């Protein structure tokens, strides 16, 4: 382990490869070493090897907090939703009371367009802890997307506007609450609030969001 650590500081990849498999035999440092190897091969640009160590770390040490979020993000960013679902369900089966895994499942439900399931799980998470930001975003987004779907799927229905606005109205308090918990994440909440305030005829609130979205900091993504 110390040989790999020393080689990593010197970016001596030959030295790392010489000792990494021997070092992994030691269970006392195994989880730490697997996370180090992921960082080493990510920095080197060897993504397949880095991800392989990430998967190995998750399989062998699912309770170690390093591996799961990185695997989740990697597969999500590459659109590999079957892999995302696999690791989420494995994680929950191993630690059914872990709220971080349930939040990950809630995100997955939103991405899979399982909106009713997303709303139900999100509300159950918020009933236990109303300071969790992500479920507010997930549930609000689920209602928002259901509104868009309803409007598109009922073009011949004269009453489609009312049902659409009812769904927008349900989305609004969740996205507003998400904004209050994550004020710096404008690029997530501002576009939805822009539409919600516009469609629900909230002029004062709409003007504020419009100013935010027209600001230089929003357009460049940099804080002034």
N, C-alpha and C positions, 0 to 999 in steps of 0.2 A: 504493500500500500504506500509506504513512504517512498519507495523507488518511483512509483507512478506519479506521486505527488511532486516529487523533485523534478522528474522529467517534464511534467506539465508546466512547471514554472519556467523551464528553459525551452519550452516548445520543442522538445526532443521527442518527436513522434515515434521514432524507432525504439527509443527506450520505453515509451508507454506501451507499445505493442509487444515488447519483449516480456513485460511483467504483468500486464493487466489481467490475463487469465489466471495466473498464479495468485495474484492478489485477491481475486474474486472468491477464492475458496474460503477466505476468512469471513465468517458470518458476522463478526462483530463490527466490521467496517464495510460490509457488502453494500448496504443501502447508500452510504455516503459515497463510496467509490463509484457506484452506478450513476449517481447524479453527477459526479465529477467527470466521468467518461462521456456522459451526454454533453456536458458543456465543452469538453475538449474537442469532440468530433463535430459539434455544431460550429465552433470557432474555426475549425479546419475546413469546414464546408462539406464534410462527408455526412450528408443528411441521412442516408439509409442506415449507416452504422449508428449514428446518434439516436435515431428513432428506435432501432433495434434494442439499444441499451435502455431506452425509456420504457419500452414494452416489457423488457425483462425485469426492470425495477418495479413496475406496477404489478406484474404477476407474482413476484417474490416478496414484495414489501408494499402491499396495497395500503397499509396504514401509514406509510411514510408520505408526508404531504407533498413532496416534490413532484412525483410522477404523474398523478392523475390530471391535474389542471393543464399540464403541458401536452399530454396525449390528447386530451379533450380539445384544446385549442388547435393542435396540429391537424387532427382529422377534420375538425369543423372548417378550418380555413381551406382545406383541400376538397371539401364537399364529400368526404367519405362518411356519410351518415350511418351506414351499417356498422362501421367500426366505432363511431361515436356511441351508438346505441349499445353495442356490445360491452364497451368498457364501463358505461354508466350503469347498466344492469348488473354487471359483475361487482362493481363497487358497492351498489346498494345491497346486493345479496350478502356481501361480506360485513357491511356495517349499515344495517337498515335504519338506524336512528341518526345517521350522520346527515345534518341539514345541508352541508355543502354538496353532497351527492344528490340530494333531492332538488336543490336549486339547479344543478346541472341537468337533471332530468326535465325540469320545468323549461329550461332553455331549449332542450332537445324537442320537447313537445311543440313549442312555438315554431321551431325551424321545420318540423314535420307537418305543420299546419293542423295539428290535433288541438284545435283551439278550445274546445269544451274541456278536454282533459287538462290543458294548460291552465285554464281559469280555475278549475276545481283544486288542482294541486297548489297553485299560487296562493289562492285564498286560504288554504289550510296552513301553508307556511307562514303567512302573515298573521293568522290567528294566534300562532305560537310566538312569533317575533315580528312586530310591526316596524322594526328598524332595518329589515332586510330590503335593500334597494332593488335588487334584480327581479324579485317576483312582482313588484309594482310595474316595472317595465314590461315584463312578460304578459301579465294579465291585461294591462292597458293595450299592449300591441295586439293581443288576441282579439279583444273587443273591436279595436280599430280595424283589423283585417277582416273580421266578420262583417263589419259595416260595409267595407269596400266590396266584399264578395256578394253581399245581399243586393247592393245597388246594381252590380253588373249582371247578376242572375235574374233580376226581376224587372227588366226594362219595359215590359208590357203592363206592369202593375202600377196603377195610379197611386197606390198607397206605399210605394217603395221608399219614398222620402222619409215618411214618419218612422218606419222600422229602422231605416239607416241611421236617422238622427237619434233614435233611442239607444242604438248601439254606440254611437259616438258619445252620447251622454254618459254611458257606463264607462267608457274608456277614459274620459277626462279626469276624474279624481285620481286615478292610478298614475297617469302620466304627470299630473301636477305634483303628486306626492313624490314621484321619482325625481322630478326636477328639484324639489326641496332637499332631497337627500344627496343628489349628485349635481349640484349647480354648475359645475365646470364641464359637464358632459353635454354641452348645447347641441352638438351634432346628432345626438340620439333623441333628445326630447323636443328640440325646437321645430323640426319639420312636422312632427305629429301635432304639436300644439298649434302650429300655424293652420293646419287643416281643421282641427277641432274647433278652434275659436272662429274660423271663417264659417264653417258649416252650422255652428250653433249660434251664430249672430252675436258673438261677444266682442263688440267693437273695440273697447278699451284694451282688453287683453290681446286682441289680434294686433293692434297697433304696436304694442310693446314687443311682441314676438317678431313682427316685421322689422322693427328697428334693430333687434338683436341679429336677425339674419342678414340685414343689410350692412352691419358693422364691419369694419376692416378686420377686426380680430376673428370674427366668425368666418369670413370669406377666406382668410389666409390660414385659419386654424391655429393662429398664434395669439397668446394673451398679450395685451398691451400693458 
